Amino acid sequence: MALFVSTSSFAGRPLTVDDANVNDTGDGHVEAWWTRSPSGVRSWTIAPAYAPVDNLELSAGIAREQRTGIQTQNIQVKFRITPTQENACNFGTVAGYAQTDGESSKPYINGLFTCNNATLGSLHTNVGALNVSSSKRVRTWGVAWERAYGPVTVHIEKFGLEHEKPTVATGFRFNVMDDLQLDTSVGRTNKQNIVTLGFKWMF
C-alpha cells in the first residue's frame, strides 16, 4: 500500500494530497523521489506528467522497492474542471489505475478542490475511492495547506485510506533554478516515520 500511495501522488512534490491544477498546455514535468516508509521499506519513484491540451494532464509513475525489487506502476489522467483562480476556488478530478507486481490492477478516482488566497496560501481537499480488489472498494481522503515564504514553500497535510491509520506530514520545496525544484517531507503514521527526498524538473 505504501508503494501505491507513492506512485499515485502527482500533487506537486512533496505533497501527497493533490491540487486541482494542471500544467499549462504544452508544459510538462518529471518528478523523482526516494522514500523511507514505515518498517524501513525504501523505494525510488519516477513520475512524468504532460499537458497536451487545455485543462488536461497525463501522468505515469513507477516505484521500485530497493530491497525486494517489487515495482508498482500507474497511469492517470487529470482534468481541471474550473479555471484556476488566484483568490478563489476551483475543482478538478483524477482517474487512473495502479498495479503492483503479482497483483491485479487497482483503479481509483479522486475529486479535487483547491482554494487560493494571496495572503493565507492554498488549501487542497481530496475525496476519492480505490478498488483494492474486484469485490472491495475503500474511500480515500486528504487535506493540505501550503504557503510560500519567500523562495521556500512549506506545507502540512493529513491523508488516509478507509480502515487505515491516517498519515500526517509536513515539508518544504524551493527552486534551485527556474526549472528545477528540490523538496523534502517528513510524515508519521502508525507511530512510525515516513521520509521523502526528491526533485522536480519542469519543461
Rosetta blueprint (number, residue, H / E / L):
1 M L
2 A H
3 L H
4 F H
5 V H
6 S H
7 T H
8 S L
9 S L
10 F L
11 A L
12 G L
13 R L
14 P L
15 L L
16 T L
17 V L
18 D L
19 D L
20 A L
21 N L
22 V L
23 N L
24 D L
25 T L
26 G L
27 D L
28 G E
29 H E
30 V E
31 E E
32 A E
33 W E
34 W E
35 T E
36 R E
37 S L
38 P H
39 S H
40 G H
41 V L
42 R E
43 S E
44 W E
45 T E
46 I E
47 A E
48 P E
49 A E
50 Y E
51 A E
52 P E
53 V E
54 D L
55 N L
56 L E
57 E E
58 L E
59 S E
60 A E
61 G E
62 I E
63 A E
64 R E
65 E E
66 Q L
67 R L
68 T L
69 G L
70 I L
71 Q E
72 T E
73 Q E
74 N E
75 I E
76 Q E
77 V E
78 K E
79 F E
80 R E
81 I L
82 T L
83 P L
84 T L
85 Q L
86 E L
87 N L
88 A L
89 C E
90 N E
91 F E
92 G E
93 T E
94 V E
95 A E
96 G E
97 Y E
98 A E
99 Q E
100 T E
101 D L
102 G L
103 E L
104 S L
105 S L
106 K E
107 P E
108 Y E
109 I E
110 N E
111 G E
112 L E
113 F E
114 T E
115 C E
116 N E
117 N E
118 A L
119 T L
120 L L
121 G E
122 S E
123 L E
124 H E
125 T E
126 N E
127 V E
128 G E
129 A E
130 L E
131 N E
132 V E
133 S E
134 S L
135 S L
136 K E
137 R E
138 V E
139 R E
140 T E
141 W E
142 G E
143 V E
144 A E
145 W E
146 E E
147 R E
148 A E
149 Y E
150 G L
151 P L
152 V E
153 T E
154 V E
155 H E
156 I E
157 E E
158 K E
159 F E
160 G E
161 L E
162 E L
163 H L
164 E L
165 K L
166 P L
167 T E
168 V E
169 A E
170 T E
171 G E
172 F E
173 R E
174 F E
175 N E
176 V E
177 M E
178 D L
179 D L
180 L E
181 Q E
182 L E
183 D E
184 T E
185 S E
186 V E
187 G E
188 R E
189 T E
190 N L
191 K L
192 Q E
193 N E
194 I E
195 V E
196 T E
197 L E
198 G E
199 F E
200 K E
201 W E
202 M E
203 F L
